[in-house]
């Protein structure tokens, strides 16, 4: 994995990444007056307003699919800007379904992680490697969900379902192999 990252930095160059960090909110203020897009300008204010929504409706949320309707009530802006998603799937779950939905999501993540571990112990190296590769893809989708509404994009949701199905099938076969021995 480190080799792949290194090859990507060598191929593309580090300049685009460095320029993006210089423009970010995390960069020192001495880097210039016009820093362009910052985290707060792009998503931070949505996350802050979503946190207010979660604080107000922490138990059951505003209702699944009601985020866009409820957002103007909690918006720190004038309410004319339409925001359909929280740009963070985890905040979206909390806002839509509250702590109950978050607990269900955590339980699902636990089950998927358990299946990845079980599948990685398959007797066939090909099957365990496939499970680890699928697990890496699932992990990447989970990380992507921190910064975007990843699972609301049909192709990403389908990819996630295929990867979890692969892991689940291999985990079932690995568990069955152990019981038959």
DAMOGI-V319728 format. One record per run of one state. SS is the DSSP state (helix for helix, strand for strand, loop for the rest). FROM is the first residue (numbers start at 0). LEN is the number of residues. Records with the same first field share a line. If there is no record, write none. Layout:
BEGIN
SS = FROM-LEN ; FROM-LEN
END
This chain:
BEGIN
loop = 0-1 ; 12-2 ; 23-5 ; 31-7 ; 56-10 ; 74-14 ; 120-4 ; 144-5 ; 152-1 ; 180-1
helix = 1-11 ; 14-9 ; 28-3 ; 38-18 ; 66-8 ; 88-32 ; 124-20 ; 149-3 ; 153-27
END
